[in-house]
Amino acid sequence: MGGSSHDPHQHDVYSDKKEDWIYLNIKRAETTKTIEAIWNTKVFQNGKQLLDTDDKFTFDKDTGWGTRVKKNCDHSEVCVIVTIKEWKVTNK
């Protein structure tokens, strides 16, 4: 996996009353033009796998991209595992 200490990434969970999203959120340095990322997201709830998906996205002006996941209950915890498979930074 290539990367840069100037371009950190993290995964976040976004939820409203209609749907839940698990997404990769990035912060670009001012010198960064694009970031090409490939990652896998796995979501488990009470030991049951709800999601196992690969995502590929080129971040240009966007700061987050992800996948919708349907949970069984709003009162139980979920386990999210995000694995970065590729990370290519292009500078301006």
Secondary structure as GFF3:
##gff-version 3
##sequence-region A 1 92
A	DSSP	beta_strand	9	15	.	.	.	ID=ss1
A	DSSP	beta_strand	20	26	.	.	.	ID=ss2
A	DSSP	beta_strand	32	45	.	.	.	ID=ss3
A	DSSP	beta_strand	48	59	.	.	.	ID=ss4
A	DSSP	beta_strand	64	69	.	.	.	ID=ss5
A	DSSP	beta_strand	78	91	.	.	.	ID=ss6
###
